[in-house]
Amino acid sequence: MKKKLTKLEKFWILYDVGNSAFVLMVSTILPIYFNALGEAGGLSSTEYLAYWGYAASVSTLAVAVLGPVLGTMADRKGLKKPLFLAMVLIGAAGCGLLGFISSWLAFLVVYVIAKIGYSSSLIFYDAMLPDVAEPEELDRVSAQGYAWGYIGSCIPFGIGLALVLGSSAVGITMETAMAAALGIVAVWWIAMSVPLLRRYRQKHFVEPEPHAVRTSFRRLFSTLKEMGRHKKLLLFFIAYFFYIDGVYTVIEMATAYGTALGLSTTGLLLALLVTQIVAFPFSILFGRLSGKHKTHSLITVCILAYTAIAVFALFMTTQLHFWILAVAVGMFQGGIQALSRSYFTKLIPPEKSGNYFGILDICGKGASFLGTLSVGAVSQITGNASLGVGILAVFFVIGLILFRRSVAVPEK
């Protein structure tokens, strides 16, 4: 019989509810708002998609560079929580500030800063998992985090969406409505972080040493050498680089892609809200299935599903196609993210979780710059947004092949 979630596990899950509101805003309303700013600034639809992709690439590349060092520093006693708090505040402040910017270029700059804060906070958040849950509970707690994040984020998003779509009815401008919506998300994000910050205590850590930054770099290179000797872990890293790259690019570029195809803005937003709702039960389902089936088998199913989704996107032309895509993504999005996180946690030493999750961010959100860059570049070069998104199928196929090779390596 499964144990009830502890108070600390619930507070850890609650942060997913907080930061997911920003993710939902970034993947739905923000690209549409940026499109309006871009049109006012003279950008074409192809340029808009390309610049949005480039901005996402810059933010994730910055985290790829900073992540391993920040993660290594967080393994020192007492540093994980204050570093986590700093990144939450940077991300939430940037989110709130976006509502007051009218220049598309300035908007992209602040968006990049907010994304860096958000992505960096997840390095420390994920690294808290070994301190929060017992080894046998990792899959379930990780899945619950994504599940409640999806459904909980609909609350501030729904309020913001109502403000934006009904701005004329309540007598406010679109700009005022956007500022209010982004402010609500920023406040929600911080509020959902407070319980975890108050309750969390770092259990696994390395002893503090002098010259923190220099020591962090030394430990980082030491960990990279350890990974080179651990074939199973190394193959998983490379596989994860490719398949999760595709997953995050789908999340980043879905609304931008639909907008570039000329689909209804309201329809796009409602379809992506459905993605969140569908993702809630399916994330919990994958968490429960992990108790009956091997985690690597479930991840394999998710990668195959995403490959089919990328191929389907090549032929998407109507609103109905986008709705089908939104439901399909919702079915597998939480599963592949949650199970990958818990699968990785089982492969690493808990006292070095910050270090390893910092490096993993290169292969996750940090590496997704390759996907967004590919979509933007192929779309701009060919003038065909469908070909840009379709290239992601290649990422999933490579990721699947390498992941299965990792699974075949015996456990040490």
C-alpha angles and dihedrals in degrees: 000000000000117000121241115258113268121235091253092051089051092050090049089052089048091065088060087056089053103046094039089069088064091047091052091048091049093049096046124019101021097061090050092048090047089051089057091049090047093051090051088051094049101259120150121226091257092048090048092055091045096049092046089052092047092051091052089049093052093051095048093044089053090053090047088059097041099035102076093048094045090047092050091050090050091062089069114099114276098002103095096075099045092047090049090051092050092054093047091054093048092050096045093045091051090048092053093045093055091073092065099052124096102175114088093216095050088045091057092049094053090042089056091051092049091049091051090053092048096046093044091051089058091058089063094036093054090044089057091064096088088051092049106042137037117246094256090052099049097098094047097045092045091050092047089054093057093040096054090039090060097048097036093052089061090073100067090030092054091050091048093046091051090052094049097044093040098040094116092048093056093042102250132118123254089247092055091047091052092049090052093046093050091045091053091051092049093051092045091051093053094042093053090051096057100077092052092046091052097046106033120103122181109240101171118053145131121248115266117259132190120267096034098195095045090046090049092055090048092051090046092057090044090055091048088055090050090053091051089059093046102073096182093053094042093052090048090052092054093043091049089051090063106036099040088044087063093046094053092044090056088052093046098045106032098098093037089052093049091047091050088054089055096246122159112281094217091048091051093051094048092047092053090047086056088053089060093047093048091046092059100068094033092054090053089045092055089048090055094043088056087069091059104031135042113271092229091055091054092048089052091054090051094050091050090050092051091050089057090047092054091049091048090052089063090069099038113128108141140057090249090057090053092051091052089049091049093053093046092051090049091055095058108020098086094040097054093045098045097043093046090053094049093041090054092046089059091055098053136068108258095224088061097044094118091050094049096042089050089057092043088058087068087061094041128034091351093056095043086090086085092058097045090043091051093049092048095045097045091046092050096044097046098030086227117113092190092062089050093056094038091062087074090076087073091057092053095048093051090045092051094051093049094044092054089050089053091051090052092059109096119247117257 
